[in-house]
Amino acid sequence: MNFTRIPGHNELIKKLIGSVTEGRVSHAQLFAGPEGYGSLALALAFARFIHCENRQETDSCNTCKSCVKHEKMIHPDLHYVFPVIRKKNSSDEPLSNDFLPQWRTFISDSPYRSINDWYIEIGNEESGQGMIYTAESSEIIRKLSLKPYEANHKIMIIWHPEKMNQTSANKLLKIIEEPPENTLFLLVSDEPDKILPTILSRCQMVKIPPFSNDEIKSYLRSVYGKTESEATEIALLARGDLIKAINITEKDESVINNLENFRNLMRLAWKRDILSLIQWAEKLASSGKEAQKNFLDYSLRLLRENLMLFLNQLRNEMVFLSEEEASFSEKFHTFITPEKCRLLADEFNLAFQHIEANGYARLIFLDLAIKVARYIR
Ligand SMILES: [Zn+2]
């Protein structure tokens, strides 16, 4: 992973590069932010830049011996620690190293993946609870007590340090307090509040901001060949979270129909066309659970934006709509009063909760359709 492949975060990358060229890299840093903001990709690219033997102005060189090893994820001075899962009926505590081959495949496929994707990769979809075990801390000490093999620094990336058990965390604290020479820790966490406060206080915090809508859009256009309007719609749903945008794109082709489904619901509800509303509900119920949740999430956003239009606050600045949505909303917003909007939003929220709790989708959408018909006029 290098900086160039990260679709955004230019300011932050400039700062990271600056810290290296000015020789003031802090020895323990915490990259904090939701996984979909690209924290792991940034940490990987940063480690590579630090190790690069022929650094360029804006990125590592990609061709030196060190960069080549980074690309294959076999650099001897870059260590990884991440949550792993104990095998069934085994009493041995597993180590990150035991899962290194899977880890390499996982990251090479894409660094924009969640911890849940990782658990699926290592074969534990059901229980889903990984951990950084006590045994790992001795391993960390062992690895860091060695001199760097090739580079100036040993770098240890700890993905999800909040999954360390107490003993491990205390040992890590000791190492961070008195680090071996030329050692750099990059902690990557989406839940920094769950990390030992004493560890936190020793780390320099690097807060990762969300990607901008434009950054997500251009990623979806170039990587997935999405059209401008498709990419816009997904970016609006993803709200700066690239993993969310990728999941919507890969797992749910029907997202593009969200506006159409919403428009139909409102039109049929307005006409109180019950037979067609039943058909509408059946159609929604026949799509997958993720698609259903996306539709409900999408509808809530569209309602909110229309309310903003209705209230006419900062009309051009506060409202985020694609071209098609804007043309639909031109008329729609004129009868979304705050009161109606609240009633409708409550129903969409309720439907979302019920779908998430694995409720019976046909009933949930039918109920929603009838409530909308009741409130819309
Ligand atoms: Zn290089």
Boltz pocket constraint, residues with backbone or C-beta under 6 A from the ligand:
constraints:
  - pocket:
      binder: B
      contacts: [[A, 48], [A, 51], [A, 52], [A, 53], [A, 54], [A, 55], [A, 60], [A, 61], [A, 62], [A, 63], [A, 64], [A, 65], [A, 66], [A, 67]]
      max_distance: 6.0
